[in-house]
Amino acid sequence: MEKLFVYYSLSGNGDAVAKEFSKHGYKTVRAEETKSMPKSMVARILKGGFLASIGHKSKINDLGVDFSDCERIVVGTPIWNAHLACAANTIIELLGDRTEGVDFVLYSGSGNAEKATAKLKEKFPAAKVLSLKQPLNEPEQTVKSIEDFVL
Ligand SMILES: Cc1cc2nc3c(=O)[nH]c(=O)nc-3n(C[C@H](O)[C@H](O)[C@H](O)COP(=O)(O)O)c2cc1C
C-alpha cells in the first residue's frame, strides 16, 4: 500500500508542496488539464475563478494510479475564487465513494481557505485539511506544516 499526493498546480506552488511530500515517502502525481489555461493573469482569474465557483470539473490526463492501492491519498489544489480549482473537482470525482484515508492540502495567495475547507468537510468529515499560504514564497512554513501533516 502506498501513500499518494495527487495534485494540480497552475503556477508551481503545488509542485513545491509535492517536493515535500516526496521527502516523506509519498508518490506524487500531478494532474494535467487537457486544455491549457489562458496565459494572462486577468484571463486566468476570470475564467478559472468563474469555473471554480460553479464547481466545474476540468478534463485531465489519465493519472495512471490505482487509488485502491493507496492507504492514504492527499489531494493538493490551489484555491480559485475561494473554491477548489477545477482539476481538483475532477480528482475528487475519480475517488468515487472513497472518503476514508483522504486528506487535503489547499494553497492560496492569502492562506485563507475557510469556505473551501467547510465545503470539503461536508463530504469528507474525517479529512485533515491543511491550508498553506503561497508555498513557493513561504518555504519554511511549507516544510514544517507538511512535516506535521504527514504524522
Ligand atoms: C483563477 C485564480 C483564482 C484565485 N483565487 C484566489 C482566491 O480566491 N484566494 C486566494 O487567496 N488566492 C487565490 N488565487 C491565488 C492562488 O490560489 C495561489 O497563487 C496558489 O498558491 C496557486 O497555486 P499553484 O501555483 O500551484 O497554481 C487565485 C489564483 C488564480 C489563478
The ligand as a Tripos MOL2 file, in Angstrom:
@<TRIPOS>MOLECULE
LIG
   31    33     1     0     0
SMALL
NO_CHARGES

@<TRIPOS>ATOM
      1 C1         -8.0040   31.8250  -11.1550 C.3       1 LIG1
      2 C2         -7.3490   32.1120   -9.8340 C.ar      1 LIG1
      3 C3         -8.1190   32.4420   -8.7330 C.ar      1 LIG1
      4 C4         -7.5170   32.6360   -7.4790 C.ar      1 LIG1
      5 N1         -8.3200   32.9080   -6.4030 N.ar      1 LIG1
      6 C5         -7.7560   33.0340   -5.1690 C.ar      1 LIG1
      7 C6         -8.5780   33.2450   -4.0080 C.ar      1 LIG1
      8 O1         -9.8060   33.2890   -4.0670 O.2       1 LIG1
      9 N2         -7.9570   33.4060   -2.8080 N.ar      1 LIG1
     10 C7         -6.5880   33.3590   -2.6680 C.ar      1 LIG1
     11 O2         -6.0960   33.5060   -1.5360 O.2       1 LIG1
     12 N3         -5.7850   33.1220   -3.7440 N.ar      1 LIG1
     13 C8         -6.3340   32.9560   -4.9820 C.ar      1 LIG1
     14 N4         -5.5310   32.7080   -6.0770 N.ar      1 LIG1
     15 C9         -4.0800   32.5290   -5.8750 C.3       1 LIG1
     16 C10        -3.6970   31.0330   -5.8630 C.3       1 LIG1
     17 O3         -4.5900   30.2670   -5.0450 O.3       1 LIG1
     18 C11        -2.2800   30.8440   -5.2990 C.3       1 LIG1
     19 O4         -1.3710   31.6200   -6.0220 O.3       1 LIG1
     20 C12        -1.8450   29.3710   -5.3060 C.3       1 LIG1
     21 O5         -0.7240   29.2210   -4.4630 O.3       1 LIG1
     22 C13        -1.5100   28.9010   -6.7060 C.3       1 LIG1
     23 O6         -1.0880   27.5610   -6.7060 O.3       1 LIG1
     24 P1         -0.2910   26.9540   -7.9720 P.3       1 LIG1
     25 O7          0.9340   27.8380   -8.1450 O.co2     1 LIG1
     26 O8          0.0750   25.5650   -7.5900 O.co2     1 LIG1
     27 O9         -1.1860   27.0200   -9.1530 O.co2     1 LIG1
     28 C14        -6.1020   32.5370   -7.3310 C.ar      1 LIG1
     29 C15        -5.3150   32.2400   -8.4780 C.ar      1 LIG1
     30 C16        -5.9280   32.0320   -9.7080 C.ar      1 LIG1
     31 C17        -5.0650   31.6820  -10.9080 C.3       1 LIG1
@<TRIPOS>BOND
     1     1     2 1
     2     2     3 ar
     3     2    30 ar
     4     3     4 ar
     5     4     5 ar
     6     4    28 ar
     7     5     6 ar
     8     6     7 ar
     9     6    13 1
    10     7     8 2
    11     7     9 ar
    12     9    10 ar
    13    10    11 2
    14    10    12 ar
    15    12    13 ar
    16    13    14 ar
    17    14    15 1
    18    14    28 ar
    19    15    16 1
    20    16    17 1
    21    16    18 1
    22    18    19 1
    23    18    20 1
    24    20    21 1
    25    20    22 1
    26    22    23 1
    27    23    24 1
    28    24    25 2
    29    24    26 1
    30    24    27 1
    31    28    29 ar
    32    29    30 ar
    33    30    31 1
@<TRIPOS>SUBSTRUCTURE
     1 LIG1         1 GROUP 0 **** ****
